[in-house]
Amino acid sequence: MFYIDPEKGDIVTVVPPSILDRELLEAVKYELIVQAKDMTGSDVGLTGTATATIIIDDKNDHAPVFTKSMFQARVNEGFTGIIVNLTVEDNDDPATGAWRTVYTIINGNPDMNFKIETNPQNNDGMLFVDKSLDYERSAFHTLLIKVENEEPIMPEISYGSSSTTTVQVTVLDANEPPVFIPDPTIVVKPENIPIGSVVVTLNASDQDILQKQTIKFAQFQDPAGWLTINPADGTVTTRASLDRESPYVHDSQYTALFLATDNGVPVATGTGTLIITMLDVNDNPPSVFPTTAKFCEDSKDLNVAILGATDKDLHPNADPFKFQLGKQPGIEKTWKVTQVNSTHAQLRLLHTLKRANYILPIVVTDGGKPPLTNSTDVLVQICSCKKNKMDCSTANSLHISITLLLASIITLFCL
């Protein structure tokens, strides 16, 4: 197998590299003892020996070959995962680039339902359903798959570098759940529609078009208990008054879930979402804040309090607000309300009052059409103010510091 060039000392093979098949050799490592003589090999010359170690490296001289020309697989529609292992043979050294395989689906996968990966343990091709298959769309799929090595085949090899096989995939029918169309269903309704009003008729379609099935509807989640649904035709109606200001409503939207169940074997159920966007109506009167105001007993001081109004409704059913004094004999001679802006007003004490608690009705009206009006009783405390300190104890009320008073949006100036 090997010989040495006596003039150059080169070790060469006696067979061409294309015939030197590593997998057919008895060993892949050889140790040669080489002797050298001087005086052109004369018997009286001196000799020396050396050991040459030759290791035969593996090259990719064997293409991977499928063990079958056709593989078959059966899979339920809706399933994702491995459906078949594609086996190959390769005579190159395991765990080398000349042995490791790369698989490619070259035909039959237009919607990318399938993918293939190499099993690093045994070099098999693991064929996956990556996107579930639809029996009603196609019950059969034929894939053409190619396998080749990570490393290119040696150029001296006359046969091809790859192998192909066909995989026939049969899809088995399964009962699929009905699908709501559209999902979510979005409708817009005023929040004051009468009880019993039709909100929407939900539509659900059965994907099993080759089977004649009926669909029944049911409620799944209706947090506020406002709705009911006809099980036969999916018509949703109100059984209670809608309220945009309810804690179950977020950003004027109320969300409910419904079920659609077929009569297949076994039965299958789909879930659909209904979103009701509620239009605001003027159904909440405004209210005044704060409900306590403090003044100094010396009317020569600047005695002013700022009152605001709030409303659960949206503009224009909320602000601008209109502030007025309530009906009380002589009230306009002691107090004056002046509008500051669309949401606040100024309450002014016009003359001296003795230290005590007073109930002052403040009437506020919102900007809705028609407008809503509400009267709020504001507790007015006339207190003693000395050296920038307020003492309301003689007014038989809780002591409130100046800091807290300012935080309550009451502006007070005491000398």
Secondary structure as UniProt FT lines:
FT   STRAND          2..4
FT   TURN            6..8
FT   STRAND          11..13
FT   TURN            17..19
FT   HELIX           22..24
FT   STRAND          29..37
FT   HELIX           39..41
FT   TURN            43..44
FT   STRAND          47..55
FT   STRAND          65..66
FT   STRAND          70..76
FT   TURN            77..78
FT   STRAND          81..86
FT   STRAND          88..89
FT   TURN            94..95
FT   TURN            97..99
FT   STRAND          101..107
FT   TURN            110..111
FT   STRAND          114..118
FT   TURN            120..122
FT   STRAND          125..129
FT   TURN            135..137
FT   STRAND          140..149
FT   TURN            155..156
FT   STRAND          162..172
FT   STRAND          179..180
FT   STRAND          185..190
FT   TURN            191..192
FT   TURN            195..196
FT   STRAND          198..201
FT   STRAND          204..205
FT   TURN            209..210
FT   STRAND          215..221
FT   TURN            223..224
FT   STRAND          227..229
FT   TURN            231..233
FT   STRAND          235..238
FT   TURN            244..245
FT   TURN            247..248
FT   TURN            251..252
FT   STRAND          253..262
FT   STRAND          269..279
FT   STRAND          287..289
FT   STRAND          292..296
FT   TURN            299..300
FT   STRAND          304..310
FT   TURN            315..316
FT   STRAND          322..325
FT   TURN            329..330
FT   HELIX           331..334
FT   STRAND          335..339
FT   STRAND          344..349
FT   STRAND          357..365
FT   STRAND          373..386
FT   TURN            387..388
FT   STRAND          389..391
FT   HELIX           393..395
FT   HELIX           402..407
FT   TURN            408..409
//
